[in-house]
Every structure is written in C-alpha cells, then in structure tokens.
Amino acid sequence: QVHLVESGGGLLQPGGSLRLSCAASGFTFNMYAMSWYRQAPGKERELVATINYNGESANYANSVEGRCTITRDNTKNTVYLQINSLKPEDTAVYYCQVIIIIQTYWGQGTQVTVSS
C-alpha cells in the first residue's frame, strides 16, 4: 500500500521560508520521480516541482523558479520542498505525488498560509 505523508506546513510570514517533507512508503522509493503540487482556494491543482529518481534532475514551475528547491533523501524515503521569499500567493494546500506505472498516488496535503 502506497502512503505519502506530508508535513511542515503552517502560518508563515511573507518573505519567510518553508520546508515541507513527504515521507513515502509502500513502494521502492528510489526508482520513481516525485512531485510536489499545490492547490490554492478556488484554483486548480498545479505542479510546483518534480525531482527524478536519484535527485540529479529537477524541474520547477515558473511561479516558484529561483525561489524553490526540491530535494530527496533516498535513504529516508523522503522528498523535500523548500520555498524562500514567500509570497501570499504561495498560500495553498501542498501535496506530494508519485506515479507508479499508470496509477497516481497523492498524500493528504499540508496547508501553507502566507500572511502577515
């Protein structure tokens, strides 16, 4: 059974930083790319960042490019997302995602609110 559990959200100040974690289990973590998505109120879920299976390649959405770093620790079966210089528009529920064969799995999400 695939499980993805996000943590690290909360209420943050504009200009601050966040670091989210996603602990994975139930599959061979080091064989699959991992992604972070987010969904703001009233908006569609959007891709934030993707990292390949060994952490050597990553891609970012334009909205976070230059402020965001996705990393992974294959010894801990965990993927991380760091966003710096937070903006109110970063407010969203952040989700971890993996695609295994043709099946897409999601975590339950973690709320991030950026407000002064």
Number of C-alpha atoms within 10 A of each C-alpha: 5 13 16 22 17 24 18 15 18 13 13 18 15 17 14 12 16 19 15 21 21 26 18 23 15 9 13 12 22 18 12 16 20 26 25 26 19 22 19 17 9 6 9 9 15 14 20 24 23 25 22 17 16 15 17 9 12 16 16 19 14 11 12 16 13 12 14 21 20 24 21 23 14 16 8 12 16 20 26 22 22 14 20 16 15 21 17 15 12 20 20 21 18 28 26 31 22 21 13 14 7 6 7 9 14 18 19 16 22 21 20 21 21 21 15 9
